């Protein structure tokens, strides 16, 4: 959890940089004595990228094994569940095009974690 509650956790998963998320979790797991000998990681979707980053950037405690499922290791396309939520293909396509145009902007990458994929 990267926040005081689920809402803050969800917000931080978007606006906290991936490096800061990984560093935060690294410090948390380093403070857990039961993990001193290592741990196994499982990551779903964006969590797959984060746990892989954790394994690479945080050698202590060591990761013993890692499983990811649906991790967007080659980037993302669009907004998940956009059409179902908005009921508008056109609105979702416009948002996708705007995001695609802005994703390589360094300023955007610093404030939106998915732009760092």
N, C-alpha and C positions, 0 to 999 in steps of 0.2 A: 504494500500500500504506500502510495506516494502522496499523502495528504491526510488531513484530520478526519475525513469522512469519504464516503463513496463519491459524492459530487466533486469534491476537491481532487480526489484521485483521478477521476475521469478528466477533469479540466487540465490537471498537470500532465496527463498523458498526451495532451495536444500542445500545450503552450510551453512546457518545460523542455529544454533541449535534451536530445537523446543522451548526450554526454553527462549532463547534470542528473538525469534520471538514473543512469548507470552508476555514477559516483555515489548517489544517495543510497541506492540499494547495496552497493559494495560495502559502504560503511555500516549499514544495518546488519548485513550477514556476517561481517567481521566481528560484530559484537555478540553474536550468538555462540556460546561455547560448544553447543551440540554440533555445530557445523565445522568446527576447527579441522576435522579430518577430511572434509569435503562434502559434496552434496550432488544430487542429480537434478537436472533442470528440465522442465517441460514448458514450452512456450507456444501459445496459440496466436496466430495472426501477428499483430504488432508486438506482442509479447515474445514471439519467436526471435524477432530482431533484437529486442532488448536483452534477452537471456544470452543470445550469442555474443552480443557486445559485452555483457558482463563476464562471460567466460574468457573473452580476449583481453579485457582491460583490468580485470580483478583476479589475479592469480591466487590470492589467499582470501578465503579458503579455496582449494582447488575444486573444479567441477569434474566429477567422475564420469558423467555421461549427460548427453543432451539430446532431446527430442523436440523438434519443432513441427508444427502443422499449419499450413496455410500462411507461412511467413512471407511477406511481400519483398523478397530479396532482390527483385528487379524493379522496385518502385510500386506505385499504386496507380489505379486508373479510376477516376471519378470519385464519387462519394457513396459509400456503402448504404444501401437501402434508400437512396435518394428518391427514386420514382415512387416506391411504396409509401414513403413518408409525405411527399409533396403532391403526388398524383399528376406530376407534370414532367414529361420527357424533355420538353423544350427548356424548362428551367434547369433541370439537372445537366443537360448538355451545355448550356451557357456557363454554369458553374464549373463544369469539367474543363471547358476551354479556357476560362479565366485562370483556373488553378494551373493548368498546363503551361500557360504563358508566364505565370509568375513563379513557378516552382524553382527556377534556377536563379532567382533574385537572392543574393546573399542576405539582405535584410529580412526577407520573408523566412529564409531557412533558419535564421537565428531565433525566430519567435514561434514557428509552427513545426513541431516535431515531425509530422509526416513528410514535410518538404525535405527532410534530411535523409530519407531513404535512398 
